Each structure stands twice: as C-alpha cells, then as structure tokens.
Amino acid sequence: MFLNSVSIFGLQPFKTSIDAETALIKETESYETEVRRLPDASYLVAVRTPMPGVKAEMVRWWFADFLNTTEHYSWWHPEDHVWMDWENKKPGEVIGSSHLVHEYIGSELSKLRIQFINSSEFFGFDPNNEDTFVICARVGLLEEEINTAKMCHVVRNTQTGAEMRSRFWLGHVAKRDGNKTIRSFEGFVGNMALVRLFLIEQQVNPEDLKRHAIEEMTYLAELLPSLYESENEYIN
C-alpha cells in the first residue's frame, strides 16, 4: 500500500535534487529567494542575503575561527539561537566538525547536529577561492542518529561587500552512520517521498526556515565588519 501510494502520487523517492551549482552564478542580485517543493517530495529553500562591507574571508573566519560559545551564537540571532557546542572541532577548520545547536525555527525549538563536509561532495570540485567561501553540511536530529536535510552557503565578494546564497534541501533522509546514507530497508523507507513529507512537517516549516535564514544572515552581515576588525586588529 505504501509503495503504491508513492506511485499514485507520481513521486520519485530517489530523484537527485541537489543543485548546489545554482549558487555559484556570477551575477549579483539575481539569485532567487524562494521555497519550492521538488518532484521527489523534498523541499528547496533558497535565500539571498546582501552583506555590505563584508568579505568572503570574514564569513570563513566566523565559522572556522571565531564561533566558539553560546554567547557568540546568540549574537548571530538574539531571538532564535539558544545554545551551541562543537564536536570534533579543530582551530581554523570546520570540515569534519559537527555544530550542535538548539534554535527556534518558527515557534518550535529545533535540536540539530550540523555535520560540515567537503564542498566537493555537492559541487564535484572545490569552489573555494580568495573571492568565494563555500560551506556545506548534512543536517540531522541532535538526539537521534538520522539526517533530514542538506545545506550549503556560498559567499561571493562584490563591489560593495559580499553576497551570500544559501540553499537548503529538506527531506534528504539518511541514517547518520559514518557520514554515509545506509542502504538497508530502514534507509529505503527513510527516503520514501511520503516519509520525507512527514519528517519535514514534524521538524521544520520551509517558510519558517526561509524567514530564519534571512534574519540570521542579516544579523551576521551587520555584525561581521566591526567584529572582524576588532578581533584581527593586531594581526600583521
């Protein structure tokens, strides 16, 4: 019955929906902020954030070097960010670490584990350079061994500062096991379209995520120029 329901609704449970390269467009102010349901029943949430006075290096520094305490995390979004910690974090690096967070997305408190991974997994190559910072992750439940989403942020320098293009793919369900998607029946069912919809509805509303991302990255854009200058004042 479950499999028949998927066929009836015309859903494609294993269709690949990662389109990270869309965030690498060169034109500024043309990346679209949107929420869209995809053919495989996952959801895309895309957000463009202008960051005047910010450079891509500042955002890299924020994630890799500075962000260390719940106080820092609350600066990023004073209303929604509640608590944070790191797992497997090395100074100056972010790939291979997990960001453990409690944050409000809409009215619900989400407890999440954000596993930062090599961006080549999404792009097929490393898109980072002196004018572009890219950070990618798998997002899962903090207290359960399951991932429910993938995401990436692309920050590109512009004439007035930088522009962040964020992309979230909700419904990419997998057991968190050595950073691999399992191939067992549990993994198969977890990727079924109807289960994706159920998990998305239970965990986060895509429109709430869009609002949250707009707000937190706007806070970050306002915070970073003076913070970066003060923290790096005596370097070089």
Order of alpha helices (4+ residues) and beta strands (2+ residues): alpha-beta-beta-alpha-alpha-beta-beta-beta-alpha-beta-beta-beta-alpha-alpha-alpha
